[in-house]
Amino acid sequence: MTIKEIQQQVDTFQDIITTSRAVINDGHFVEVSELEASASYLFSLIESQCGNFLNTEVDKLIGTVKTLLGDLDSLAKEIDNQHNSLITGTKVSSNTATAAYQS
């Protein structure tokens, strides 16, 4: 597998995160099993293929994955906020995602 193909997989996963965050921002719920499956596949793919790339390609991939992990952490916060809102009986605000992203 080439670095370009892995980057395409990263981009696909980023799209899933972005879509999930938009769904939560609209006050709806996301199915996390797709996120889990995509994350598992992507990170195992990176782990198995990383030794086949040049150091410069790996360095670029590391930066991309760090950004991806930051976005994934923000999504996790948004899901936690949504869950906590359900537990406390408060309405999930459409601004919840925005507030979690900005923190």
PyRosetta script that sets phi, psi and omega in degrees:
from pyrosetta import init, pose_from_sequence

init()
pose = pose_from_sequence("MTIKEIQQQVDTFQDIITTSRAVINDGHFVEVSELEASASYLFSLIESQCGNFLNTEVDKLIGTVKTLLGDLDSLAKEIDNQHNSLITGTKVSSNTATAAYQS")
pose.set_psi(1, 141.2)
pose.set_omega(1, -178.8)
pose.set_phi(2, -91.4)
pose.set_psi(2, 164.1)
pose.set_omega(2, 177.2)
pose.set_phi(3, -62.6)
pose.set_psi(3, -33.6)
pose.set_omega(3, 178.5)
pose.set_phi(4, -64.2)
pose.set_psi(4, -40.9)
pose.set_omega(4, 178.4)
pose.set_phi(5, -66.2)
pose.set_psi(5, -38.6)
pose.set_omega(5, 177.0)
pose.set_phi(6, -66.8)
pose.set_psi(6, -40.4)
pose.set_omega(6, 177.7)
pose.set_phi(7, -61.0)
pose.set_psi(7, -36.6)
pose.set_omega(7, 176.5)
pose.set_phi(8, -63.8)
pose.set_psi(8, -39.2)
pose.set_omega(8, 177.0)
pose.set_phi(9, -65.7)
pose.set_psi(9, -40.0)
pose.set_omega(9, 176.6)
pose.set_phi(10, -62.0)
pose.set_psi(10, -44.3)
pose.set_omega(10, 179.7)
pose.set_phi(11, -62.7)
pose.set_psi(11, -39.4)
pose.set_omega(11, 177.5)
pose.set_phi(12, -62.9)
pose.set_psi(12, -44.0)
pose.set_omega(12, 179.0)
pose.set_phi(13, -65.9)
pose.set_psi(13, -38.7)
pose.set_omega(13, 177.1)
pose.set_phi(14, -61.3)
pose.set_psi(14, -39.8)
pose.set_omega(14, 177.4)
pose.set_phi(15, -62.2)
pose.set_psi(15, -39.0)
pose.set_omega(15, 178.3)
pose.set_phi(16, -64.0)
pose.set_psi(16, -42.7)
pose.set_omega(16, 178.5)
pose.set_phi(17, -62.9)
pose.set_psi(17, -47.4)
pose.set_omega(17, -179.3)
pose.set_phi(18, -60.5)
pose.set_psi(18, -43.7)
pose.set_omega(18, 178.2)
pose.set_phi(19, -63.6)
pose.set_psi(19, -43.0)
pose.set_omega(19, 180.0)
pose.set_phi(20, -62.5)
pose.set_psi(20, -41.8)
pose.set_omega(20, 179.4)
pose.set_phi(21, -65.0)
pose.set_psi(21, -38.1)
pose.set_omega(21, 178.1)
pose.set_phi(22, -65.8)
pose.set_psi(22, -39.7)
pose.set_omega(22, 178.8)
pose.set_phi(23, -62.5)
pose.set_psi(23, -44.3)
pose.set_omega(23, 178.9)
pose.set_phi(24, -65.6)
pose.set_psi(24, -41.8)
pose.set_omega(24, 179.2)
pose.set_phi(25, -59.8)
pose.set_psi(25, -31.0)
pose.set_omega(25, 177.8)
pose.set_phi(26, -80.8)
pose.set_psi(26, 1.1)
pose.set_omega(26, 177.4)
pose.set_phi(27, 88.2)
pose.set_psi(27, 11.9)
pose.set_omega(27, 179.8)
pose.set_phi(28, -102.7)
pose.set_psi(28, 179.2)
pose.set_omega(28, -177.7)
pose.set_phi(29, -110.8)
pose.set_psi(29, 153.8)
pose.set_omega(29, 178.4)
pose.set_phi(30, -114.6)
pose.set_psi(30, 151.4)
pose.set_omega(30, 175.7)
pose.set_phi(31, -89.9)
pose.set_psi(31, 111.6)
pose.set_omega(31, -174.9)
pose.set_phi(32, -78.8)
pose.set_psi(32, -11.7)
pose.set_omega(32, -179.3)
pose.set_phi(33, -63.8)
pose.set_psi(33, -35.1)
pose.set_omega(33, 176.9)
pose.set_phi(34, -65.9)
pose.set_psi(34, -41.2)
pose.set_omega(34, 177.2)
pose.set_phi(35, -62.4)
pose.set_psi(35, -45.7)
pose.set_omega(35, -180.0)
pose.set_phi(36, -62.0)
pose.set_psi(36, -45.0)
pose.set_omega(36, -179.4)
pose.set_phi(37, -64.8)
pose.set_psi(37, -42.5)
pose.set_omega(37, 179.7)
pose.set_phi(38, -66.2)
pose.set_psi(38, -42.2)
pose.set_omega(38, 178.7)
pose.set_phi(39, -64.1)
pose.set_psi(39, -45.5)
pose.set_omega(39, 179.7)
pose.set_phi(40, -59.7)
pose.set_psi(40, -46.7)
pose.set_omega(40, 179.9)
pose.set_phi(41, -62.4)
pose.set_psi(41, -48.9)
pose.set_omega(41, -176.4)
pose.set_phi(42, -61.2)
pose.set_psi(42, -48.4)
pose.set_omega(42, -174.9)
pose.set_phi(43, -72.7)
pose.set_psi(43, -30.4)
pose.set_omega(43, 174.3)
pose.set_phi(44, -71.3)
pose.set_psi(44, -35.0)
pose.set_omega(44, 176.3)
pose.set_phi(45, -63.3)
pose.set_psi(45, -46.8)
pose.set_omega(45, 179.1)
pose.set_phi(46, -61.7)
pose.set_psi(46, -46.0)
pose.set_omega(46, -178.9)
pose.set_phi(47, -60.4)
pose.set_psi(47, -42.3)
pose.set_omega(47, -177.0)
pose.set_phi(48, -75.4)
pose.set_psi(48, -25.1)
pose.set_omega(48, -174.7)
pose.set_phi(49, -103.3)
pose.set_psi(49, -14.5)
pose.set_omega(49, -172.1)
pose.set_phi(50, -57.9)
pose.set_psi(50, -35.0)
pose.set_omega(50, -179.8)
pose.set_phi(51, -67.2)
pose.set_psi(51, -13.4)
pose.set_omega(51, -178.2)
pose.set_phi(52, -89.9)
pose.set_psi(52, -2.0)
pose.set_omega(52, -173.8)
pose.set_phi(53, -109.1)
pose.set_psi(53, 160.2)
pose.set_omega(53, 174.7)
pose.set_phi(54, -71.0)
pose.set_psi(54, 156.1)
pose.set_omega(54, -179.4)
pose.set_phi(55, -57.6)
pose.set_psi(55, -37.9)
pose.set_omega(55, 179.7)
pose.set_phi(56, -65.7)
pose.set_psi(56, -36.6)
pose.set_omega(56, 177.6)
pose.set_phi(57, -68.3)
pose.set_psi(57, -40.2)
pose.set_omega(57, 178.8)
pose.set_phi(58, -65.5)
pose.set_psi(58, -41.9)
pose.set_omega(58, 178.6)
pose.set_phi(59, -60.2)
pose.set_psi(59, -42.9)
pose.set_omega(59, 178.2)
pose.set_phi(60, -64.1)
pose.set_psi(60, -42.1)
pose.set_omega(60, 179.9)
pose.set_phi(61, -64.2)
pose.set_psi(61, -38.4)
pose.set_omega(61, 178.3)
pose.set_phi(62, -60.3)
pose.set_psi(62, -44.9)
pose.set_omega(62, 178.3)
pose.set_phi(63, -61.5)
pose.set_psi(63, -42.7)
pose.set_omega(63, 179.2)
pose.set_phi(64, -63.6)
pose.set_psi(64, -42.8)
pose.set_omega(64, -178.9)
pose.set_phi(65, -68.8)
pose.set_psi(65, -36.4)
pose.set_omega(65, 176.7)
pose.set_phi(66, -60.8)
pose.set_psi(66, -43.4)
pose.set_omega(66, 177.0)
pose.set_phi(67, -62.6)
pose.set_psi(67, -44.1)
pose.set_omega(67, 179.3)
pose.set_phi(68, -60.2)
pose.set_psi(68, -43.7)
pose.set_omega(68, 179.8)
pose.set_phi(69, -65.7)
pose.set_psi(69, -35.2)
pose.set_omega(69, 175.6)
pose.set_phi(70, -63.3)
pose.set_psi(70, -42.7)
pose.set_omega(70, 177.4)
pose.set_phi(71, -66.3)
pose.set_psi(71, -36.5)
pose.set_omega(71, 178.2)
pose.set_phi(72, -67.8)
pose.set_psi(72, -38.0)
pose.set_omega(72, 175.5)
pose.set_phi(73, -63.2)
pose.set_psi(73, -40.8)
pose.set_omega(73, 177.6)
pose.set_phi(74, -63.1)
pose.set_psi(74, -41.4)
pose.set_omega(74, 177.2)
pose.set_phi(75, -62.2)
pose.set_psi(75, -42.1)
pose.set_omega(75, 178.9)
pose.set_phi(76, -60.4)
pose.set_psi(76, -41.1)
pose.set_omega(76, 177.4)
pose.set_phi(77, -62.5)
pose.set_psi(77, -41.3)
pose.set_omega(77, 180.0)
pose.set_phi(78, -65.5)
pose.set_psi(78, -40.2)
pose.set_omega(78, 177.3)
pose.set_phi(79, -65.8)
pose.set_psi(79, -41.8)
pose.set_omega(79, 177.5)
pose.set_phi(80, -62.1)
pose.set_psi(80, -43.3)
pose.set_omega(80, 178.4)
pose.set_phi(81, -62.3)
pose.set_psi(81, -41.2)
pose.set_omega(81, 178.7)
pose.set_phi(82, -63.7)
pose.set_psi(82, -44.4)
pose.set_omega(82, 179.1)
pose.set_phi(83, -62.5)
pose.set_psi(83, -45.1)
pose.set_omega(83, 179.2)
pose.set_phi(84, -63.0)
pose.set_psi(84, -35.7)
pose.set_omega(84, 177.2)
pose.set_phi(85, -63.9)
pose.set_psi(85, -37.5)
pose.set_omega(85, 178.2)
pose.set_phi(86, -67.9)
pose.set_psi(86, -40.5)
pose.set_omega(86, -179.1)
pose.set_phi(87, -65.5)
pose.set_psi(87, -42.0)
pose.set_omega(87, -177.9)
pose.set_phi(88, -82.6)
pose.set_psi(88, -8.2)
pose.set_omega(88, 177.0)
pose.set_phi(89, 82.4)
pose.set_psi(89, 10.6)
pose.set_omega(89, 177.6)
pose.set_phi(90, -87.5)
pose.set_psi(90, 155.3)
pose.set_omega(90, 179.3)
pose.set_phi(91, -74.0)
pose.set_psi(91, 140.8)
pose.set_omega(91, 177.1)
pose.set_phi(92, -76.2)
pose.set_psi(92, 117.5)
pose.set_omega(92, -178.2)
pose.set_phi(93, -77.9)
pose.set_psi(93, 147.7)
pose.set_omega(93, 176.6)
pose.set_phi(94, -68.7)
pose.set_psi(94, -15.8)
pose.set_omega(94, 179.6)
pose.set_phi(95, -92.4)
pose.set_psi(95, -0.3)
pose.set_omega(95, -178.2)
pose.set_phi(96, -59.0)
pose.set_psi(96, -45.5)
pose.set_omega(96, -179.0)
pose.set_phi(97, -63.6)
pose.set_psi(97, -42.3)
pose.set_omega(97, -179.2)
pose.set_phi(98, -63.7)
pose.set_psi(98, -43.3)
pose.set_omega(98, -179.7)
pose.set_phi(99, -65.1)
pose.set_psi(99, -41.3)
pose.set_omega(99, 179.7)
pose.set_phi(100, -66.9)
pose.set_psi(100, -36.1)
pose.set_omega(100, -179.3)
pose.set_phi(101, -68.4)
pose.set_psi(101, -36.5)
pose.set_omega(101, -176.4)
pose.set_phi(102, -78.4)
pose.set_psi(102, -16.5)
pose.set_omega(102, -178.2)
pose.set_phi(103, -81.2)
pose.dump_pdb("model.pdb")
